[in-house]
Amino acid sequence: MFQNDPQAVIVRYQVREGSESEFQNICAEGWQTYLRLGLIREIPHLLLRGKDESGKPFFLELVPWKDRAVTGNPPPEVQQLWRRLEAVCEARPGHRGIEIPDFQILLNS
Protein backbone atom coordinates (compact mmCIF):
# COMPACT_ATOMS: atom_id res chain seq x y z
CA MET A 1 0.00 0.00 0.00
CA PHE A 2 2.73 2.50 0.97
CA GLN A 3 6.29 2.98 -0.25
CA ASN A 4 8.29 2.77 3.03
CA ASP A 5 9.55 6.37 2.99
CA PRO A 6 9.52 7.22 6.74
CA GLN A 7 8.37 10.63 7.86
CA ALA A 8 8.15 12.20 11.28
CA VAL A 9 5.86 15.14 11.83
CA ILE A 10 5.46 17.33 14.86
CA VAL A 11 1.89 18.56 14.71
CA ARG A 12 0.95 21.81 16.44
CA TYR A 13 -2.69 22.00 17.50
CA GLN A 14 -4.25 25.33 18.52
CA VAL A 15 -6.92 23.79 20.76
CA ARG A 16 -9.97 25.84 21.70
CA GLU A 17 -10.18 26.62 25.39
CA GLY A 18 -12.50 24.13 27.04
CA SER A 19 -11.83 21.47 24.37
CA GLU A 20 -8.56 20.15 25.81
CA SER A 21 -10.04 16.96 27.28
CA GLU A 22 -11.93 16.09 24.09
CA PHE A 23 -8.79 16.82 22.06
CA GLN A 24 -6.67 14.50 24.23
CA ASN A 25 -9.26 11.72 23.87
CA ILE A 26 -9.24 12.10 20.07
CA CYS A 27 -5.41 12.01 20.02
CA ALA A 28 -5.34 8.83 22.13
CA GLU A 29 -7.93 7.21 19.86
CA GLY A 30 -5.99 8.34 16.79
CA TRP A 31 -2.74 6.85 18.09
CA GLN A 32 -4.41 3.49 18.67
CA THR A 33 -5.98 3.65 15.20
CA TYR A 34 -2.63 4.44 13.54
CA LEU A 35 -1.03 1.49 15.38
CA ARG A 36 -3.87 -0.90 14.54
CA LEU A 37 -3.68 0.06 10.85
CA GLY A 38 0.13 -0.26 10.84
CA LEU A 39 0.65 3.37 9.79
CA ILE A 40 3.17 4.46 12.45
CA ARG A 41 6.29 3.07 14.04
CA GLU A 42 5.75 1.75 17.55
CA ILE A 43 7.39 4.30 19.81
CA PRO A 44 6.00 5.96 22.93
CA HIS A 45 3.21 8.44 22.18
CA LEU A 46 4.55 11.95 22.79
CA LEU A 47 1.97 14.71 23.36
CA LEU A 48 3.09 18.01 24.87
CA ARG A 49 0.97 20.90 26.17
CA GLY A 50 1.98 24.55 26.21
CA LYS A 51 0.48 28.03 26.23
CA ASP A 52 0.84 30.54 23.42
CA GLU A 53 1.65 34.25 23.80
CA SER A 54 -1.94 35.01 24.82
CA GLY A 55 -2.08 32.19 27.39
CA LYS A 56 -4.26 29.90 25.26
CA PRO A 57 -3.41 26.18 25.10
CA PHE A 58 -1.62 24.49 22.25
CA PHE A 59 -0.33 20.95 21.93
CA LEU A 60 2.55 19.32 20.05
CA GLU A 61 2.37 15.68 18.97
CA LEU A 62 5.13 13.59 17.41
CA VAL A 63 3.73 11.26 14.75
CA PRO A 64 6.27 8.78 13.29
CA TRP A 65 4.62 7.70 10.03
CA LYS A 66 6.03 4.53 8.49
CA ASP A 67 5.55 6.17 5.10
CA ARG A 68 4.95 9.79 4.11
CA ALA A 69 2.36 8.62 1.55
CA VAL A 70 -0.09 8.13 4.45
CA THR A 71 -0.56 11.88 4.87
CA GLY A 72 -1.40 12.40 1.20
CA ASN A 73 -3.84 9.51 0.97
CA PRO A 74 -5.04 8.56 4.47
CA PRO A 75 -7.56 5.76 5.01
CA PRO A 76 -11.16 6.94 5.55
CA GLU A 77 -10.98 6.12 9.28
CA VAL A 78 -7.98 8.43 9.65
CA GLN A 79 -9.65 11.18 7.61
CA GLN A 80 -12.58 11.06 10.03
CA LEU A 81 -10.23 11.39 13.03
CA TRP A 82 -8.52 14.37 11.41
CA ARG A 83 -11.89 16.09 10.86
CA ARG A 84 -12.66 15.63 14.56
CA LEU A 85 -9.29 17.16 15.48
CA GLU A 86 -9.96 20.14 13.20
CA ALA A 87 -13.30 20.69 14.94
CA VAL A 88 -11.64 21.25 18.35
CA CYS A 89 -8.91 23.54 17.01
CA GLU A 90 -8.97 27.19 15.99
CA ALA A 91 -6.87 29.56 13.93
CA ARG A 92 -5.04 32.23 15.91
CA PRO A 93 -2.97 35.22 14.85
CA GLY A 94 0.09 33.83 13.09
CA HIS A 95 -1.10 30.21 13.28
CA ARG A 96 -3.58 27.95 11.54
CA GLY A 97 -5.68 25.64 13.73
CA ILE A 98 -3.42 22.68 12.90
CA GLU A 99 0.11 23.09 11.56
CA ILE A 100 2.26 20.22 10.29
CA PRO A 101 5.85 21.00 9.35
CA ASP A 102 7.63 18.18 7.53
CA PHE A 103 10.75 16.53 8.99
CA GLN A 104 12.99 13.80 7.63
CA ILE A 105 14.16 11.14 10.10
CA LEU A 106 17.97 11.21 10.33
CA LEU A 107 18.59 8.97 13.35
CA ASN A 108 16.32 6.27 14.69
CA SER A 109 17.71 4.33 17.63
PyMOL commands that place a pseudoatom at each C-alpha (Angstrom):
pseudoatom trace, name=CA, resn=MET, resi=1, chain=A, elem=C, hetatm=0, pos=[0.000, 0.000, 0.000]
pseudoatom trace, name=CA, resn=PHE, resi=2, chain=A, elem=C, hetatm=0, pos=[2.731, 2.503, 0.970]
pseudoatom trace, name=CA, resn=GLN, resi=3, chain=A, elem=C, hetatm=0, pos=[6.292, 2.980, -0.254]
pseudoatom trace, name=CA, resn=ASN, resi=4, chain=A, elem=C, hetatm=0, pos=[8.286, 2.771, 3.031]
pseudoatom trace, name=CA, resn=ASP, resi=5, chain=A, elem=C, hetatm=0, pos=[9.548, 6.375, 2.994]
pseudoatom trace, name=CA, resn=PRO, resi=6, chain=A, elem=C, hetatm=0, pos=[9.520, 7.220, 6.735]
pseudoatom trace, name=CA, resn=GLN, resi=7, chain=A, elem=C, hetatm=0, pos=[8.374, 10.634, 7.857]
pseudoatom trace, name=CA, resn=ALA, resi=8, chain=A, elem=C, hetatm=0, pos=[8.150, 12.202, 11.284]
pseudoatom trace, name=CA, resn=VAL, resi=9, chain=A, elem=C, hetatm=0, pos=[5.855, 15.144, 11.829]
pseudoatom trace, name=CA, resn=ILE, resi=10, chain=A, elem=C, hetatm=0, pos=[5.459, 17.332, 14.860]
pseudoatom trace, name=CA, resn=VAL, resi=11, chain=A, elem=C, hetatm=0, pos=[1.894, 18.560, 14.708]
pseudoatom trace, name=CA, resn=ARG, resi=12, chain=A, elem=C, hetatm=0, pos=[0.950, 21.814, 16.436]
pseudoatom trace, name=CA, resn=TYR, resi=13, chain=A, elem=C, hetatm=0, pos=[-2.689, 22.003, 17.497]
pseudoatom trace, name=CA, resn=GLN, resi=14, chain=A, elem=C, hetatm=0, pos=[-4.252, 25.328, 18.524]
pseudoatom trace, name=CA, resn=VAL, resi=15, chain=A, elem=C, hetatm=0, pos=[-6.924, 23.788, 20.761]
pseudoatom trace, name=CA, resn=ARG, resi=16, chain=A, elem=C, hetatm=0, pos=[-9.971, 25.838, 21.699]
pseudoatom trace, name=CA, resn=GLU, resi=17, chain=A, elem=C, hetatm=0, pos=[-10.180, 26.619, 25.391]
pseudoatom trace, name=CA, resn=GLY, resi=18, chain=A, elem=C, hetatm=0, pos=[-12.503, 24.131, 27.036]
pseudoatom trace, name=CA, resn=SER, resi=19, chain=A, elem=C, hetatm=0, pos=[-11.827, 21.467, 24.374]
pseudoatom trace, name=CA, resn=GLU, resi=20, chain=A, elem=C, hetatm=0, pos=[-8.556, 20.146, 25.813]
pseudoatom trace, name=CA, resn=SER, resi=21, chain=A, elem=C, hetatm=0, pos=[-10.042, 16.963, 27.275]
pseudoatom trace, name=CA, resn=GLU, resi=22, chain=A, elem=C, hetatm=0, pos=[-11.932, 16.089, 24.090]
pseudoatom trace, name=CA, resn=PHE, resi=23, chain=A, elem=C, hetatm=0, pos=[-8.793, 16.819, 22.064]
pseudoatom trace, name=CA, resn=GLN, resi=24, chain=A, elem=C, hetatm=0, pos=[-6.671, 14.504, 24.227]
pseudoatom trace, name=CA, resn=ASN, resi=25, chain=A, elem=C, hetatm=0, pos=[-9.257, 11.720, 23.872]
pseudoatom trace, name=CA, resn=ILE, resi=26, chain=A, elem=C, hetatm=0, pos=[-9.236, 12.098, 20.071]
pseudoatom trace, name=CA, resn=CYS, resi=27, chain=A, elem=C, hetatm=0, pos=[-5.413, 12.014, 20.022]
pseudoatom trace, name=CA, resn=ALA, resi=28, chain=A, elem=C, hetatm=0, pos=[-5.340, 8.833, 22.126]
pseudoatom trace, name=CA, resn=GLU, resi=29, chain=A, elem=C, hetatm=0, pos=[-7.934, 7.208, 19.859]
pseudoatom trace, name=CA, resn=GLY, resi=30, chain=A, elem=C, hetatm=0, pos=[-5.995, 8.340, 16.789]
pseudoatom trace, name=CA, resn=TRP, resi=31, chain=A, elem=C, hetatm=0, pos=[-2.742, 6.855, 18.087]
pseudoatom trace, name=CA, resn=GLN, resi=32, chain=A, elem=C, hetatm=0, pos=[-4.407, 3.486, 18.668]
pseudoatom trace, name=CA, resn=THR, resi=33, chain=A, elem=C, hetatm=0, pos=[-5.981, 3.654, 15.201]
pseudoatom trace, name=CA, resn=TYR, resi=34, chain=A, elem=C, hetatm=0, pos=[-2.629, 4.442, 13.541]
pseudoatom trace, name=CA, resn=LEU, resi=35, chain=A, elem=C, hetatm=0, pos=[-1.027, 1.489, 15.382]
pseudoatom trace, name=CA, resn=ARG, resi=36, chain=A, elem=C, hetatm=0, pos=[-3.874, -0.898, 14.538]
pseudoatom trace, name=CA, resn=LEU, resi=37, chain=A, elem=C, hetatm=0, pos=[-3.685, 0.061, 10.847]
pseudoatom trace, name=CA, resn=GLY, resi=38, chain=A, elem=C, hetatm=0, pos=[0.126, -0.260, 10.836]
pseudoatom trace, name=CA, resn=LEU, resi=39, chain=A, elem=C, hetatm=0, pos=[0.647, 3.367, 9.789]
pseudoatom trace, name=CA, resn=ILE, resi=40, chain=A, elem=C, hetatm=0, pos=[3.168, 4.458, 12.445]
pseudoatom trace, name=CA, resn=ARG, resi=41, chain=A, elem=C, hetatm=0, pos=[6.291, 3.071, 14.041]
pseudoatom trace, name=CA, resn=GLU, resi=42, chain=A, elem=C, hetatm=0, pos=[5.749, 1.753, 17.550]
pseudoatom trace, name=CA, resn=ILE, resi=43, chain=A, elem=C, hetatm=0, pos=[7.390, 4.305, 19.806]
pseudoatom trace, name=CA, resn=PRO, resi=44, chain=A, elem=C, hetatm=0, pos=[5.996, 5.959, 22.935]
pseudoatom trace, name=CA, resn=HIS, resi=45, chain=A, elem=C, hetatm=0, pos=[3.214, 8.444, 22.177]
pseudoatom trace, name=CA, resn=LEU, resi=46, chain=A, elem=C, hetatm=0, pos=[4.549, 11.949, 22.790]
pseudoatom trace, name=CA, resn=LEU, resi=47, chain=A, elem=C, hetatm=0, pos=[1.969, 14.705, 23.356]
pseudoatom trace, name=CA, resn=LEU, resi=48, chain=A, elem=C, hetatm=0, pos=[3.091, 18.012, 24.873]
pseudoatom trace, name=CA, resn=ARG, resi=49, chain=A, elem=C, hetatm=0, pos=[0.975, 20.900, 26.169]
pseudoatom trace, name=CA, resn=GLY, resi=50, chain=A, elem=C, hetatm=0, pos=[1.984, 24.554, 26.211]
pseudoatom trace, name=CA, resn=LYS, resi=51, chain=A, elem=C, hetatm=0, pos=[0.479, 28.033, 26.229]
pseudoatom trace, name=CA, resn=ASP, resi=52, chain=A, elem=C, hetatm=0, pos=[0.838, 30.541, 23.421]
pseudoatom trace, name=CA, resn=GLU, resi=53, chain=A, elem=C, hetatm=0, pos=[1.648, 34.246, 23.798]
pseudoatom trace, name=CA, resn=SER, resi=54, chain=A, elem=C, hetatm=0, pos=[-1.936, 35.012, 24.823]
pseudoatom trace, name=CA, resn=GLY, resi=55, chain=A, elem=C, hetatm=0, pos=[-2.080, 32.187, 27.393]
pseudoatom trace, name=CA, resn=LYS, resi=56, chain=A, elem=C, hetatm=0, pos=[-4.261, 29.897, 25.260]
pseudoatom trace, name=CA, resn=PRO, resi=57, chain=A, elem=C, hetatm=0, pos=[-3.415, 26.184, 25.098]
pseudoatom trace, name=CA, resn=PHE, resi=58, chain=A, elem=C, hetatm=0, pos=[-1.615, 24.488, 22.254]
pseudoatom trace, name=CA, resn=PHE, resi=59, chain=A, elem=C, hetatm=0, pos=[-0.327, 20.952, 21.934]
pseudoatom trace, name=CA, resn=LEU, resi=60, chain=A, elem=C, hetatm=0, pos=[2.547, 19.322, 20.045]
pseudoatom trace, name=CA, resn=GLU, resi=61, chain=A, elem=C, hetatm=0, pos=[2.365, 15.681, 18.967]
pseudoatom trace, name=CA, resn=LEU, resi=62, chain=A, elem=C, hetatm=0, pos=[5.134, 13.592, 17.412]
pseudoatom trace, name=CA, resn=VAL, resi=63, chain=A, elem=C, hetatm=0, pos=[3.728, 11.263, 14.745]
pseudoatom trace, name=CA, resn=PRO, resi=64, chain=A, elem=C, hetatm=0, pos=[6.274, 8.781, 13.289]
pseudoatom trace, name=CA, resn=TRP, resi=65, chain=A, elem=C, hetatm=0, pos=[4.621, 7.701, 10.026]
pseudoatom trace, name=CA, resn=LYS, resi=66, chain=A, elem=C, hetatm=0, pos=[6.025, 4.531, 8.486]
pseudoatom trace, name=CA, resn=ASP, resi=67, chain=A, elem=C, hetatm=0, pos=[5.553, 6.165, 5.102]
pseudoatom trace, name=CA, resn=ARG, resi=68, chain=A, elem=C, hetatm=0, pos=[4.948, 9.787, 4.105]
pseudoatom trace, name=CA, resn=ALA, resi=69, chain=A, elem=C, hetatm=0, pos=[2.361, 8.623, 1.551]
pseudoatom trace, name=CA, resn=VAL, resi=70, chain=A, elem=C, hetatm=0, pos=[-0.086, 8.129, 4.449]
pseudoatom trace, name=CA, resn=THR, resi=71, chain=A, elem=C, hetatm=0, pos=[-0.565, 11.875, 4.871]
pseudoatom trace, name=CA, resn=GLY, resi=72, chain=A, elem=C, hetatm=0, pos=[-1.397, 12.401, 1.196]
pseudoatom trace, name=CA, resn=ASN, resi=73, chain=A, elem=C, hetatm=0, pos=[-3.838, 9.510, 0.971]
pseudoatom trace, name=CA, resn=PRO, resi=74, chain=A, elem=C, hetatm=0, pos=[-5.044, 8.561, 4.469]
pseudoatom trace, name=CA, resn=PRO, resi=75, chain=A, elem=C, hetatm=0, pos=[-7.563, 5.756, 5.015]
pseudoatom trace, name=CA, resn=PRO, resi=76, chain=A, elem=C, hetatm=0, pos=[-11.165, 6.938, 5.547]
pseudoatom trace, name=CA, resn=GLU, resi=77, chain=A, elem=C, hetatm=0, pos=[-10.985, 6.119, 9.280]
pseudoatom trace, name=CA, resn=VAL, resi=78, chain=A, elem=C, hetatm=0, pos=[-7.975, 8.434, 9.649]
pseudoatom trace, name=CA, resn=GLN, resi=79, chain=A, elem=C, hetatm=0, pos=[-9.649, 11.177, 7.605]
pseudoatom trace, name=CA, resn=GLN, resi=80, chain=A, elem=C, hetatm=0, pos=[-12.583, 11.062, 10.029]
pseudoatom trace, name=CA, resn=LEU, resi=81, chain=A, elem=C, hetatm=0, pos=[-10.234, 11.392, 13.029]
pseudoatom trace, name=CA, resn=TRP, resi=82, chain=A, elem=C, hetatm=0, pos=[-8.520, 14.371, 11.412]
pseudoatom trace, name=CA, resn=ARG, resi=83, chain=A, elem=C, hetatm=0, pos=[-11.894, 16.094, 10.862]
pseudoatom trace, name=CA, resn=ARG, resi=84, chain=A, elem=C, hetatm=0, pos=[-12.660, 15.630, 14.561]
pseudoatom trace, name=CA, resn=LEU, resi=85, chain=A, elem=C, hetatm=0, pos=[-9.293, 17.157, 15.476]
pseudoatom trace, name=CA, resn=GLU, resi=86, chain=A, elem=C, hetatm=0, pos=[-9.956, 20.143, 13.197]
pseudoatom trace, name=CA, resn=ALA, resi=87, chain=A, elem=C, hetatm=0, pos=[-13.301, 20.690, 14.940]
pseudoatom trace, name=CA, resn=VAL, resi=88, chain=A, elem=C, hetatm=0, pos=[-11.643, 21.245, 18.349]
pseudoatom trace, name=CA, resn=CYS, resi=89, chain=A, elem=C, hetatm=0, pos=[-8.908, 23.541, 17.010]
pseudoatom trace, name=CA, resn=GLU, resi=90, chain=A, elem=C, hetatm=0, pos=[-8.970, 27.194, 15.991]
pseudoatom trace, name=CA, resn=ALA, resi=91, chain=A, elem=C, hetatm=0, pos=[-6.866, 29.560, 13.928]
pseudoatom trace, name=CA, resn=ARG, resi=92, chain=A, elem=C, hetatm=0, pos=[-5.040, 32.232, 15.909]
pseudoatom trace, name=CA, resn=PRO, resi=93, chain=A, elem=C, hetatm=0, pos=[-2.967, 35.221, 14.854]
pseudoatom trace, name=CA, resn=GLY, resi=94, chain=A, elem=C, hetatm=0, pos=[0.090, 33.833, 13.092]
pseudoatom trace, name=CA, resn=HIS, resi=95, chain=A, elem=C, hetatm=0, pos=[-1.097, 30.213, 13.277]
pseudoatom trace, name=CA, resn=ARG, resi=96, chain=A, elem=C, hetatm=0, pos=[-3.581, 27.945, 11.544]
pseudoatom trace, name=CA, resn=GLY, resi=97, chain=A, elem=C, hetatm=0, pos=[-5.681, 25.638, 13.734]
pseudoatom trace, name=CA, resn=ILE, resi=98, chain=A, elem=C, hetatm=0, pos=[-3.421, 22.684, 12.902]
pseudoatom trace, name=CA, resn=GLU, resi=99, chain=A, elem=C, hetatm=0, pos=[0.113, 23.093, 11.559]
pseudoatom trace, name=CA, resn=ILE, resi=100, chain=A, elem=C, hetatm=0, pos=[2.259, 20.216, 10.294]
pseudoatom trace, name=CA, resn=PRO, resi=101, chain=A, elem=C, hetatm=0, pos=[5.854, 20.995, 9.355]
pseudoatom trace, name=CA, resn=ASP, resi=102, chain=A, elem=C, hetatm=0, pos=[7.629, 18.176, 7.532]
pseudoatom trace, name=CA, resn=PHE, resi=103, chain=A, elem=C, hetatm=0, pos=[10.751, 16.533, 8.990]
pseudoatom trace, name=CA, resn=GLN, resi=104, chain=A, elem=C, hetatm=0, pos=[12.986, 13.802, 7.630]
pseudoatom trace, name=CA, resn=ILE, resi=105, chain=A, elem=C, hetatm=0, pos=[14.164, 11.139, 10.100]
pseudoatom trace, name=CA, resn=LEU, resi=106, chain=A, elem=C, hetatm=0, pos=[17.969, 11.205, 10.333]
pseudoatom trace, name=CA, resn=LEU, resi=107, chain=A, elem=C, hetatm=0, pos=[18.587, 8.969, 13.348]
pseudoatom trace, name=CA, resn=ASN, resi=108, chain=A, elem=C, hetatm=0, pos=[16.322, 6.269, 14.693]
pseudoatom trace, name=CA, resn=SER, resi=109, chain=A, elem=C, hetatm=0, pos=[17.714, 4.333, 17.627]
for i in range(1, 109): cmd.bond("trace and resi %d" % i, "trace and resi %d" % (i + 1))
show_as sticks, trace
zoom trace
